[in-house]
């Protein structure tokens, strides 16, 4: 591997690729810290860091005194501490991911969208609505993109890729941060039909704004999940 990639990232890539290739199945025990330290010529502390971050992401489960295992239901955790989409992690675990693009249209920015995207009210933006299916569970996306980003996107991309993949692989955009707000709501008639839950069922909503490396907003909107999902986040204190 490239020496420019930190060793803990190389270890994470090794585990992720093993999961994607089926070498490590959900529930399987992963190589131990001493084994990976020898394999990558590093310390157990570096391996522990790799496992810790994978644990935050829900990719692995760590059991005290037993070791680290591939998470069985990692795709049900929506992680606000990392910029990759949970559907990308689900695909790495072998889950089938599919999208239904319901709408992708240009329209003038309303007051809320203009404020979040830091644009004048009435500025042309793009509105995307789609359903995301992961292993029989469905989430509903309702998102607004800046005009510059929106007109560079081909609608067919949105029928097959996570929005983070579109940004990274199609447009060459890098995400610096995602601001998230999590709240609860109940299913309207429309959401109940889309998410296949009873009307009035409890739902989770993740409102978010995505920023690039220049701290410019690219996208704002929300994703609605049934109560089969949980929102995971990590709080890290100062080091040293």
RARA-V987431 format. One record per pair of residues at least 6 apart in sequence whose C-alpha atoms are under 7 Angstrom apart, sorted by the first residue. I is the first residue (numbers start at 1). J is the second residue. Records with the same first field share a line. If there is no record, write none. Layout:
I: J, J
This chain:
8: 46, 47, 49, 50
9: 50
11: 50
12: 50
16: 92
18: 24
19: 25, 92, 93
20: 92, 93, 94
24: 70
25: 70
26: 70, 71, 72
27: 69, 70, 71, 72
28: 69, 70
29: 68, 69, 70
30: 68, 69, 70
32: 67
33: 44, 47, 48
34: 44
36: 47
37: 43, 44, 47
54: 60
55: 61, 62
56: 234
57: 79
58: 71, 74, 77
59: 70, 71, 74
60: 68, 69, 70, 71
61: 68, 69, 70, 71
62: 68, 69
75: 86, 87, 89, 90
76: 228, 229, 230
77: 229, 230, 231, 232
78: 86, 230, 231, 232
79: 86, 231, 232, 233
80: 180, 232, 233
81: 233, 234
83: 175, 177, 178
84: 164
85: 162, 164
87: 97
91: 97
95: 134, 135
96: 134, 135
97: 133, 134, 135
98: 132, 133, 134, 160
99: 130, 131, 132, 133, 159, 160
100: 130, 131, 132, 159
101: 129, 130, 131, 158, 159
102: 129, 130
103: 128, 129, 130
104: 126, 127, 128, 129, 155
105: 126, 127, 128
106: 124, 125, 126, 127
107: 124, 125, 126
108: 122, 123, 124, 125
109: 121, 122, 123, 124, 125
110: 121, 122
111: 121
114: 120, 121
116: 220
117: 146, 217, 218, 219, 220
124: 147
125: 144, 145, 146, 147, 150
126: 144, 145, 146, 147, 150
127: 143, 144, 145
128: 142, 143, 144
129: 141, 142, 143
130: 140, 141, 142
131: 138, 139, 140, 141
132: 138, 139, 140
133: 139
138: 195
139: 195, 223, 224, 225
140: 223, 224, 225
141: 222, 223, 224
142: 221, 222, 223
143: 219, 220, 221, 222
144: 219, 220, 221
145: 218, 219, 220
146: 218, 219
149: 218
157: 166
167: 173
168: 174
174: 212, 213
175: 210, 211, 212, 213
176: 211, 212, 213
177: 210, 211
178: 208, 209, 210, 211
179: 208, 209, 210
180: 206, 207, 208, 209
181: 206, 207, 208
182: 205, 206, 207
183: 204, 205, 206
184: 203, 204, 205
185: 202, 203, 204, 205
186: 200, 201, 202, 203
187: 199, 200, 201, 202, 203
188: 199, 200
189: 199
192: 198, 199
195: 226
202: 227
203: 224, 225, 226, 227
204: 224, 225, 226, 227
205: 222, 223, 224, 225
206: 222, 223, 224
207: 221, 222, 223
208: 220, 221, 222
209: 217, 219, 220, 221
210: 217, 218, 219, 220
211: 217, 218
212: 218
